[in-house]
Amino acid sequence: MTRPTEAAVLTVSAASAVDAEVDAVVIGVHRDGEQLGLGPGAAAVDAALGGRLLDVLARLGANGVAGEVVKVATLGATTAPIVAAVGLGPVERKPGAPDPHENYRRAAGAAIRALTGTDRVGLALVDADPSLTRPVLEGATLGAYDFVGYKSELAPSYRPPVREIVLLADATGRGEIELQGETDRVKALTDAVRTARNWINTPPNDLRPPAFAAQAAEAAADAGLEVEVLDTDALKAGGYGGILAVGLGSEAGPQLVRIAYTPAAYDKHVALVGKGITFDTGGISIKPAQNMQDMKSDMSGAACVVAAMTAIARLRPAVKVTAYVPMAENMPSGSAYRPGDVVTMYGGKKVEVLNTDAEGRMILADAIVRAVEDEPDYLLETSTLTGGQVVSLGERISGLMGSTELLARIKDAGTRTGEPMWPMPLPDEVRSGMDSAIADVTQINAGFDRAGHMLQGGSFLSRFVPDEVEWAHIDIAGPSYNTKTPHGYTPKGATGVPLRTLVEVVEDIAKNG
């Protein structure tokens, strides 16, 4: 397997936007009524330009809308030859607009993407408000990403991502040592997102279940975590019927990876479960050919869970966290499972199969039952489970189902991290409609067909979670993989959603129980 470009280096400098030794400086501008207004970092540059910055920007067509980037040549007025002014939107937040922290996160990412091909960029977007530091650093670092490692040669026009991002401390009122602590935390988190994105973007022929399990185990071991891998033979011996049913249609056998982080002292235990379908043809219930190539991203939940564990190992919250990651390739073959089969799942529950393209819930149910054996206080599962999520909530908002109080905590965490989520119900009529005439449960509600498809997935998984365990299912079918143009700090392809939310929830539980 080839590798994408290296991650951007993240550093802190005491310099200002005027005298920083960088190739470009990022400042902010906003819309104040009908006029452009100066945002963070802009006042010093404006002074260096003789008070003409807003006039120059206006003449270049700037209007301050969120994410707009306009570059200005400073002609020696500042050490940096280029100033990039990124729009922060109107001063007054409109209904439906992202909160200020996410707005700055997106702005920083947009600016860094616009400066592709620049070696060293200084960030002057952070002022004396300390709460802005982390989102600005996150957005900038996440924006400095691409995945071109499979190109035999790069086009002459290719411009690599920004190599070094420098937080300019002058306007923050905070010392370099304090800010370095912020950059270290952001680096742990964004390195994990980068790892997840790289796995998701990898072609499926290079990341079949055994290879994915080996890479996940290596990453976890390098982070100092406890790792256990169950290969196909071990899954057969353990009775993991759901994972085996899906995975045995492929010559690349299924796997189950367990990763544990155990601090010296803790009160709570969190289980993380992620769907690892390395490629999904739909099996015997085969998918249409159109856009099937994007099914390499059907392991996004697994990638985010494994990578989140590496971030947790670096951040060291006072909570035990154990990840359970089932991996399989859903292929049609003579050994594939069929509609009409009855599968005995791990733990003994029997499932009547109605559609082999509802495979994610099969492998997840086995992993959930295994996770419950370790007696967690909370169980968070994430998966690209249903196209119904996209129909219901679009491509940027994840669906949430499960325990009411936990869902509220996760939704709030998603808002803080810029990974929006929305709670959805698990109606009795959907759940009861999945009772099987010949087994314990069917995979899907045949009477509903595609109606409430996202809710069917959550209802099925709920059958495998005991009442005493607080749990959540996060459906990321749309938000996990961006098939359209880049925006903010989000590239085309893998996004890394919901990794940052998972880590945020774990840290919240460590602090508040």
SETORMI-521150 format. One record per residue (C-alpha): y, z, x; residue in one letter; chain; residue number from 0. Coordinates in steps of 0.1 Angstrom, whole numbers, padded with zeros to 4 digits. Layout:
REM SETORMI-521150
    py    pz    px residu chaine num
     Y     Z     X      a      A NUM
...
END
This chain:
REM SETORMI-521150
    py    pz    px residu chaine num
  0000  0000  0000      m      A   0
  0035 -0008  0012      t      A   1
  0064  0016  0008      r      A   2
  0099  0013 -0007      p      A   3
  0130  0020  0013      t      A   4
  0137  0055  0026      e      A   5
  0155  0081  0006      a      A   6
  0192  0086  0012      a      A   7
  0202  0114  0035      v      A   8
  0223  0141  0018      l      A   9
  0249  0160  0038      t      A  10
  0281  0181  0035      v      A  11
  0314  0175  0053      s      A  12
  0346  0196  0053      a      A  13
  0366  0164  0053      a      A  14
  0388  0152  0025      s      A  15
  0388  0119  0007      a      A  16
  0415  0107  0030      v      A  17
  0401  0115  0064      d      A  18
  0363  0114  0059      a      A  19
  0344  0094  0085      e      A  20
  0326  0073  0059      v      A  21
  0324  0036  0049      d      A  22
  0335  0043  0013      a      A  23
  0348  0072 -0008      v      A  24
  0340  0077 -0045      v      A  25
  0368  0091 -0067      i      A  26
  0370  0095 -0105      g      A  27
  0395  0080 -0130      v      A  28
  0395  0086 -0167      h      A  29
  0411  0074 -0199      r      A  30
  0440  0095 -0212      d      A  31
  0450  0079 -0245      g      A  32
  0461  0044 -0236      e      A  33
  0467  0052 -0199      q      A  34
  0445  0055 -0168      l      A  35
  0445  0091 -0154      g      A  36
  0435  0105 -0120      l      A  37
  0402  0123 -0119      g      A  38
  0385  0144 -0092      p      A  39
  0392  0133 -0057      g      A  40
  0418  0107 -0067      a      A  41
  0450  0127 -0061      a      A  42
  0447  0127 -0023      a      A  43
  0439  0090 -0022      v      A  44
  0468  0082 -0045      d      A  45
  0492  0101 -0022      a      A  46
  0478  0082  0008      a      A  47
  0485  0050 -0011      l      A  48
  0521  0060 -0018      g      A  49
  0514  0068 -0055      g      A  50
  0503  0033 -0063      r      A  51
  0466  0039 -0070      l      A  52
  0467  0037 -0108      l      A  53
  0489  0005 -0106      d      A  54
  0465 -0011 -0082      v      A  55
  0435 -0002 -0104      l      A  56
  0451 -0014 -0135      a      A  57
  0459 -0048 -0119      r      A  58
  0422 -0050 -0109      l      A  59
  0412 -0046 -0145      g      A  60
  0402 -0009 -0145      a      A  61
  0403  0009 -0178      n      A  62
  0384  0041 -0170      g      A  63
  0354  0036 -0193      v      A  64
  0324  0056 -0184      a      A  65
  0304  0041 -0155      g      A  66
  0329  0013 -0147      e      A  67
  0334  0010 -0109      v      A  68
  0364 -0007 -0093      v      A  69
  0367 -0010 -0055      k      A  70
  0400 -0009 -0037      v      A  71
  0406 -0018  0000      a      A  72
  0427  0009  0015      t      A  73
  0441 -0012  0044      l      A  74
  0442  0018  0067      g      A  75
  0458  0043  0043      a      A  76
  0425  0063  0045      t      A  77
  0398  0065  0071      t      A  78
  0373  0049  0047      a      A  79
  0381  0012  0043      p      A  80
  0370  0012  0006      i      A  81
  0377  0035 -0023      v      A  82
  0354  0032 -0053      a      A  83
  0370  0045 -0085      a      A  84
  0344  0053 -0111      v      A  85
  0353  0056 -0148      g      A  86
  0347  0090 -0164      l      A  87
  0356  0079 -0199      g      A  88
  0382  0095 -0222      p      A  89
  0396  0129 -0214      v      A  90
  0386  0141 -0249      e      A  91
  0348  0139 -0255      r      A  92
  0338  0118 -0285      k      A  93
  0309  0126 -0308      p      A  94
  0276  0114 -0294      g      A  95
  0290  0111 -0258      a      A  96
  0270  0128 -0231      p      A  97
  0281  0163 -0220      d      A  98
  0305  0165 -0190      p      A  99
  0277  0173 -0165      h      A 100
  0256  0143 -0175      e      A 101
  0288  0121 -0176      n      A 102
  0295  0130 -0140      y      A 103
  0258  0125 -0131      r      A 104
  0258  0090 -0145      r      A 105
  0292  0082 -0129      a      A 106
  0280  0092 -0095      a      A 107
  0248  0071 -0099      g      A 108
  0268  0041 -0111      a      A 109
  0292  0044 -0081      a      A 110
  0263  0046 -0056      i      A 111
  0246  0016 -0072      r      A 112
  0278 -0004 -0070      a      A 113
  0281  0005 -0033      l      A 114
  0246 -0009 -0025      t      A 115
  0247 -0022  0011      g      A 116
  0271  0005  0023      t      A 117
  0257  0028  0049      d      A 118
  0276  0061  0045      r      A 119
  0294  0071  0012      v      A 120
  0316  0101  0007      g      A 121
  0317  0118 -0027      l      A 122
  0350  0132 -0038      a      A 123
  0340  0135 -0074      l      A 124
  0336  0173 -0073      v      A 125
  0366  0195 -0077      d      A 126
  0369  0233 -0080      a      A 127
  0345  0234 -0109      d      A 128
  0313  0245 -0092      p      A 129
  0291  0234 -0122      s      A 130
  0298  0198 -0113      l      A 131
  0283  0199 -0078      t      A 132
  0247  0197 -0087      r      A 133
  0249  0169 -0113      p      A 134
  0271  0148 -0091      v      A 135
  0247  0152 -0062      l      A 136
  0217  0145 -0084      e      A 137
  0232  0113 -0099      g      A 138
  0243  0099 -0065      a      A 139
  0209  0106 -0049      t      A 140
  0189  0092 -0079      l      A 141
  0211  0061 -0079      g      A 142
  0203  0053 -0043      a      A 143
  0169  0039 -0051      y      A 144
  0150  0006 -0052      d      A 145
  0114 -0005 -0048      f      A 146
  0110 -0037 -0028      v      A 147
  0081 -0028 -0005      g      A 148
  0059 -0056 -0018      y      A 149
  0082 -0084 -0009      k      A 150
  0069 -0103  0021      s      A 151
  0104 -0109  0032      e      A 152
  0138 -0099  0018      l      A 153
  0163 -0125  0007      a      A 154
  0194 -0129  0029      p      A 155
  0215 -0116  0000      s      A 156
  0195 -0083 -0002      y      A 157
  0216 -0052  0001      r      A 158
  0197 -0019  0007      p      A 159
  0206  0013 -0011      p      A 160
  0232  0037  0004      v      A 161
  0217  0053  0034      r      A 162
  0237  0085  0036      e      A 163
  0256  0104  0009      i      A 164
  0282  0129  0021      v      A 165
  0296  0156 -0002      l      A 166
  0332  0161  0007      l      A 167
  0339  0198  0004      a      A 168
  0376  0198  0009      d      A 169
  0385  0198 -0029      a      A 170
  0358  0221 -0040      t      A 171
  0371  0254 -0026      g      A 172
  0335  0262 -0014      r      A 173
  0322  0265  0021      g      A 174
  0298  0241  0038      e      A 175
  0270  0267  0040      i      A 176
  0272  0274  0002      e      A 177
  0273  0237 -0006      l      A 178
  0244  0230  0018      q      A 179
  0223  0253 -0004      g      A 180
  0231  0231 -0034      e      A 181
  0222  0200 -0015      t      A 182
  0189  0215 -0004      d      A 183
  0180  0222 -0041      r      A 184
  0190  0188 -0052      v      A 185
  0170  0172 -0024      k      A 186
  0139  0191 -0035      a      A 187
  0143  0178 -0070      l      A 188
  0153  0142 -0062      t      A 189
  0126  0138 -0036      d      A 190
  0101  0147 -0063      a      A 191
  0117  0121 -0087      v      A 192
  0115  0095 -0060      r      A 193
  0078  0103 -0054      t      A 194
  0071  0099 -0091      a      A 195
  0091  0067 -0094      r      A 196
  0072  0052 -0064      n      A 197
  0038  0060 -0079      w      A 198
  0048  0046 -0113      i      A 199
  0062  0014 -0098      n      A 200
  0031  0008 -0076      t      A 201
  0010 -0022 -0088      p      A 202
 -0021 -0010 -0107      p      A 203
 -0045 -0026 -0082      n      A 204
 -0032 -0003 -0055      d      A 205
 -0032  0029 -0077      l      A 206
 -0065  0031 -0095      r      A 207
 -0078  0066 -0104      p      A 208
 -0096  0075 -0071      p      A 209
 -0066  0063 -0051      a      A 210
 -0041  0081 -0074      f      A 211
 -0061  0113 -0072      a      A 212
 -0063  0111 -0034      a      A 213
 -0025  0106 -0031      q      A 214
 -0018  0134 -0056      a      A 215
 -0041  0158 -0037      a      A 216
 -0024  0148 -0004      e      A 217
  0011  0154 -0018      a      A 218
  0001  0187 -0032      a      A 219
 -0016  0199 -0001      a      A 220
  0014  0189  0020      d      A 221
  0035  0210 -0002      a      A 222
  0012  0240  0004      g      A 223
 -0004  0240 -0031      l      A 224
 -0039  0247 -0041      e      A 225
 -0058  0215 -0050      v      A 226
 -0091  0207 -0067      e      A 227
 -0103  0172 -0076      v      A 228
 -0131  0166 -0100      l      A 229
 -0145  0131 -0094      d      A 230
 -0167  0111 -0119      t      A 231
 -0199  0130 -0110      d      A 232
 -0182  0164 -0114      a      A 233
 -0167  0153 -0147      l      A 234
 -0202  0144 -0159      k      A 235
 -0216  0177 -0148      a      A 236
 -0187  0195 -0165      g      A 237
 -0190  0177 -0198      g      A 238
 -0155  0161 -0198      y      A 239
 -0165  0136 -0225      g      A 240
 -0130  0124 -0234      g      A 241
 -0120  0115 -0198      i      A 242
 -0154  0099 -0192      l      A 243
 -0153  0079 -0224      a      A 244
 -0121  0062 -0214      v      A 245
 -0127  0060 -0177      g      A 246
 -0163  0046 -0176      l      A 247
 -0151  0012 -0188      g      A 248
 -0137  0007 -0153      s      A 249
 -0156  0004 -0120      e      A 250
 -0129  0028 -0106      a      A 251
 -0142  0061 -0119      g      A 252
 -0120  0087 -0137      p      A 253
 -0108  0119 -0120      q      A 254
 -0092  0152 -0129      l      A 255
 -0068  0168 -0105      v      A 256
 -0059  0205 -0107      r      A 257
 -0030  0218 -0087      i      A 258
 -0019  0255 -0086      a      A 259
  0013  0272 -0075      y      A 260
  0009  0310 -0073      t      A 261
  0039  0331 -0061      p      A 262
  0034  0366 -0047      a      A 263
  0048  0381 -0079      a      A 264
  0050  0367 -0114      y      A 265
  0049  0377 -0151      d      A 266
  0042  0344 -0168      k      A 267
  0018  0314 -0163      h      A 268
  0028  0279 -0172      v      A 269
  0003  0250 -0175      a      A 270
  0015  0214 -0171      l      A 271
 -0006  0185 -0183      v      A 272
  0002  0148 -0176      g      A 273
 -0014  0116 -0188      k      A 274
 -0027  0095 -0159      g      A 275
 -0039  0062 -0173      i      A 276
 -0033  0040 -0142      t      A 277
 -0036  0009 -0163      f      A 278
 -0041  0004 -0201      d      A 279
 -0056 -0028 -0214      t      A 280
 -0063 -0011 -0247      g      A 281
 -0100 -0012 -0239      g      A 282
 -0122 -0029 -0266      i      A 283
 -0092 -0027 -0290      s      A 284
 -0074 -0048 -0265      i      A 285
 -0036 -0051 -0264      k      A 286
 -0016 -0083 -0268      p      A 287
 -0010 -0100 -0234      a      A 288
  0028 -0099 -0238      q      A 289
  0043 -0072 -0215      n      A 290
  0009 -0058 -0207      m      A 291
  0020 -0057 -0170      q      A 292
  0042 -0027 -0179      d      A 293
  0011 -0007 -0187      m      A 294
  0009  0003 -0150      k      A 295
  0035  0029 -0161      s      A 296
  0010  0046 -0185      d      A 297
  0004  0072 -0158      m      A 298
  0041  0083 -0158      s      A 299
  0033  0117 -0173      g      A 300
  0008  0124 -0145      a      A 301
  0031  0111 -0118      a      A 302
  0059  0134 -0131      c      A 303
  0037  0164 -0134      v      A 304
  0022  0161 -0099      v      A 305
  0056  0154 -0083      a      A 306
  0072  0183 -0103      a      A 307
  0046  0206 -0086      m      A 308
  0059  0195 -0052      t      A 309
  0095  0204 -0062      a      A 310
  0083  0237 -0077      i      A 311
  0066  0245 -0043      a      A 312
  0099  0240 -0025      r      A 313
  0121  0258 -0051      l      A 314
  0096  0288 -0054      r      A 315
  0103  0302 -0089      p      A 316
  0087  0335 -0098      a      A 317
  0062  0321 -0122      v      A 318
  0027  0308 -0118      k      A 319
  0023  0271 -0125      v      A 320
 -0009  0251 -0128      t      A 321
 -0011  0214 -0133      a      A 322
 -0040  0195 -0149      y      A 323
 -0039  0158 -0144      v      A 324
 -0066  0135 -0160      p      A 325
 -0067  0100 -0145      m      A 326
 -0086  0070 -0159      a      A 327
 -0083  0032 -0162      e      A 328
 -0088  0019 -0197      n      A 329
 -0107 -0013 -0194      m      A 330
 -0130 -0035 -0216      p      A 331
 -0165 -0039 -0203      s      A 332
 -0201 -0033 -0211      g      A 333
 -0197  0004 -0203      s      A 334
 -0165  0009 -0222      a      A 335
 -0163  0032 -0252      y      A 336
 -0162  0015 -0287      r      A 337
 -0145  0020 -0321      p      A 338
 -0171  0039 -0341      g      A 339
 -0183  0060 -0312      d      A 340
 -0184  0098 -0315      v      A 341
 -0174  0115 -0283      v      A 342
 -0182  0151 -0274      t      A 343
 -0151  0164 -0257      m      A 344
 -0148  0191 -0231      y      A 345
 -0153  0224 -0250      g      A 346
 -0176  0208 -0276      g      A 347
 -0153  0193 -0303      k      A 348
 -0165  0159 -0315      k      A 349
 -0141  0130 -0320      v      A 350
 -0148  0099 -0340      e      A 351
 -0132  0069 -0322      v      A 352
 -0113  0045 -0344      l      A 353
 -0092  0027 -0318      n      A 354
 -0099  0026 -0280      t      A 355
 -0062  0020 -0274      d      A 356
 -0056  0056 -0285      a      A 357
 -0071  0066 -0252      e      A 358
 -0043  0089 -0238      g      A 359
 -0050  0116 -0263      r      A 360
 -0087  0115 -0254      m      A 361
 -0082  0123 -0217      i      A 362
 -0053  0148 -0225      l      A 363
 -0075  0168 -0250      a      A 364
 -0100  0174 -0222      d      A 365
 -0073  0185 -0198      a      A 366
 -0056  0207 -0224      i      A 367
 -0089  0226 -0232      v      A 368
 -0095  0231 -0194      r      A 369
 -0059  0243 -0190      a      A 370
 -0063  0268 -0218      v      A 371
 -0093  0283 -0200      e      A 372
 -0069  0296 -0173      d      A 373
 -0050  0315 -0200      e      A 374
 -0014  0302 -0197      p      A 375
  0015  0317 -0216      d      A 376
  0030  0282 -0221      y      A 377
  0015  0248 -0220      l      A 378
  0037  0217 -0215      l      A 379
  0021  0183 -0218      e      A 380
  0038  0150 -0212      t      A 381
  0026  0114 -0218      s      A 382
  0035  0078 -0226      t      A 383
  0014  0084 -0257      l      A 384
  0027  0062 -0285      t      A 385
  0048  0031 -0292      g      A 386
  0059  0051 -0323      g      A 387
  0081  0072 -0300      q      A 388
  0102  0041 -0292      v      A 389
  0103  0031 -0329      v      A 390
  0115  0065 -0339      s      A 391
  0138  0075 -0311      l      A 392
  0145  0045 -0290      g      A 393
  0141  0040 -0252      e      A 394
  0161  0070 -0239      r      A 395
  0152  0100 -0261      i      A 396
  0118  0116 -0258      s      A 397
  0099  0130 -0287      g      A 398
  0090  0167 -0288      l      A 399
  0062  0183 -0309      m      A 400
  0046  0217 -0308      g      A 401
  0057  0254 -0310      s      A 402
  0091  0257 -0325      t      A 403
  0107  0282 -0301      e      A 404
  0094  0264 -0270      l      A 405
  0106  0231 -0283      l      A 406
  0142  0245 -0286      a      A 407
  0140  0257 -0250      r      A 408
  0128  0223 -0238      i      A 409
  0154  0204 -0258      k      A 410
  0181  0226 -0243      d      A 411
  0167  0220 -0208      a      A 412
  0166  0183 -0214      g      A 413
  0203  0183 -0224      t      A 414
  0212  0202 -0192      r      A 415
  0192  0177 -0170      t      A 416
  0203  0146 -0188      g      A 417
  0169  0138 -0202      e      A 418
  0175  0140 -0240      p      A 419
  0147  0150 -0263      m      A 420
  0144  0155 -0301      w      A 421
  0119  0177 -0320      p      A 422
  0096  0160 -0344      m      A 423
  0074  0176 -0372      p      A 424
  0036  0178 -0373      l      A 425
  0031  0174 -0411      p      A 426
  0000  0188 -0428      d      A 427
 -0007  0154 -0444      e      A 428
 -0009  0137 -0410      v      A 429
 -0031  0164 -0396      r      A 430
 -0055  0166 -0425      s      A 431
 -0057  0128 -0427      g      A 432
 -0074  0130 -0393      m      A 433
 -0104  0149 -0405      d      A 434
 -0135  0128 -0399      s      A 435
 -0163  0123 -0424      a      A 436
 -0189  0124 -0397      i      A 437
 -0173  0144 -0368      a      A 438
 -0147  0170 -0363      d      A 439
 -0116  0148 -0360      v      A 440
 -0106  0111 -0358      t      A 441
 -0083  0098 -0331      q      A 442
 -0059  0083 -0355      i      A 443
 -0050  0087 -0392      n      A 444
 -0066  0056 -0406      a      A 445
 -0049  0061 -0440      g      A 446
 -0014  0060 -0423      f      A 447
 -0022  0030 -0401      d      A 448
  0009  0028 -0378      r      A 449
  0031  0050 -0400      a      A 450
  0040  0082 -0382      g      A 451
  0022  0071 -0351      h      A 452
  0040  0095 -0328      m      A 453
  0032  0123 -0351      l      A 454
 -0005  0113 -0352      q      A 455
 -0007  0117 -0315      g      A 456
  0009  0151 -0315      g      A 457
 -0013  0162 -0345      s      A 458
 -0045  0152 -0326      f      A 459
 -0035  0171 -0295      l      A 460
 -0027  0202 -0316      s      A 461
 -0063  0205 -0326      r      A 462
 -0072  0214 -0290      f      A 463
 -0045  0241 -0285      v      A 464
 -0053  0277 -0297      p      A 465
 -0028  0293 -0320      d      A 466
 -0019  0320 -0295      e      A 467
 -0006  0295 -0269      v      A 468
  0029  0283 -0270      e      A 469
  0027  0246 -0263      w      A 470
  0047  0214 -0263      a      A 471
  0039  0177 -0263      h      A 472
  0066  0154 -0248      i      A 473
  0062  0117 -0257      d      A 474
  0080  0096 -0230      i      A 475
  0067  0062 -0239      a      A 476
  0102  0047 -0238      g      A 477
  0123  0069 -0215      p      A 478
  0097  0068 -0187      s      A 479
  0101  0032 -0178      y      A 480
  0133  0011 -0180      n      A 481
  0125 -0026 -0187      t      A 482
  0161 -0035 -0190      k      A 483
  0191 -0035 -0166      t      A 484
  0199 -0004 -0145      p      A 485
  0225  0020 -0158      h      A 486
  0241  0051 -0144      g      A 487
  0215  0067 -0120      y      A 488
  0186  0050 -0138      t      A 489
  0170  0020 -0120      p      A 490
  0150 -0008 -0135      k      A 491
  0114  0003 -0137      g      A 492
  0103  0039 -0133      a      A 493
  0128  0066 -0142      t      A 494
  0111  0099 -0134      g      A 495
  0116  0113 -0169      v      A 496
  0108  0141 -0177      p      A 497
  0103  0156 -0143      l      A 498
  0137  0173 -0140      r      A 499
  0132  0189 -0175      t      A 500
  0098  0202 -0166      l      A 501
  0112  0219 -0135      v      A 502
  0142  0232 -0155      e      A 503
  0119  0248 -0181      v      A 504
  0097  0264 -0154      v      A 505
  0128  0279 -0137      e      A 506
  0141  0291 -0171      d      A 507
  0107  0308 -0178      i      A 508
  0108  0324 -0143      a      A 509
  0142  0339 -0151      k      A 510
  0139  0347 -0188      n      A 511
  0102  0350 -0195      g      A 512
END
